[in-house]
């Protein structure tokens, strides 16, 4: 992610990144975890909302 992005855009991007990982049950390695921590600096308490993949039931 470009360093010139606004803090709001950076925090939203990071929140979506984490939600995608959680939704699909994807692992995070040390390098990615560190990148996420660096992106999250200054974001405050963000709420990550997600629905696990495959949890939708046909109506």
PLY file of the C-alpha trace (Angstrom):
ply
format ascii 1.0
element vertex 59
property float x
property float y
property float z
element edge 58
property int vertex1
property int vertex2
end_header
0.00 0.00 0.00
1.34 3.38 -0.91
2.73 5.44 1.94
0.89 8.55 0.70
-2.56 7.13 1.55
-4.60 8.87 4.19
-4.71 7.28 7.65
-8.42 6.51 7.18
-7.76 4.67 3.92
-4.83 2.78 5.46
-6.91 1.70 8.46
-9.82 0.63 6.26
-7.45 -1.33 4.01
-5.88 -3.07 7.02
-9.28 -3.90 8.51
-10.43 -5.44 5.21
-7.18 -7.39 4.92
-7.70 -8.92 8.38
-11.40 -9.61 7.69
-10.50 -11.49 4.51
-7.96 -13.60 6.38
-10.53 -14.40 9.07
-13.35 -15.07 6.61
-11.35 -17.68 4.74
-9.42 -19.03 7.72
-6.09 -18.07 6.16
-2.83 -18.19 8.09
-0.59 -15.17 8.67
3.18 -15.60 8.70
5.60 -13.46 10.74
6.36 -11.05 7.90
2.68 -10.46 7.14
1.85 -10.06 10.84
4.58 -7.43 11.14
3.29 -5.63 8.03
-0.22 -5.59 9.48
1.05 -4.24 12.78
2.92 -1.47 10.98
-0.15 -0.58 8.90
-2.32 -0.52 12.03
-0.17 2.02 13.88
-2.38 4.99 14.67
-5.63 3.27 13.69
-7.10 3.05 17.17
-9.63 0.37 17.99
-10.98 -0.82 14.66
-13.81 -3.36 14.55
-13.21 -6.20 12.13
-16.50 -7.61 10.91
-16.65 -10.77 8.83
-18.77 -13.79 8.14
-16.94 -17.10 7.81
-16.93 -18.43 4.25
-19.53 -21.10 3.66
-21.80 -19.85 6.44
-24.50 -18.64 4.04
-27.45 -20.92 3.71
-29.70 -20.89 0.66
-33.04 -19.20 1.24
0 1
1 2
2 3
3 4
4 5
5 6
6 7
7 8
8 9
9 10
10 11
11 12
12 13
13 14
14 15
15 16
16 17
17 18
18 19
19 20
20 21
21 22
22 23
23 24
24 25
25 26
26 27
27 28
28 29
29 30
30 31
31 32
32 33
33 34
34 35
35 36
36 37
37 38
38 39
39 40
40 41
41 42
42 43
43 44
44 45
45 46
46 47
47 48
48 49
49 50
50 51
51 52
52 53
53 54
54 55
55 56
56 57
57 58
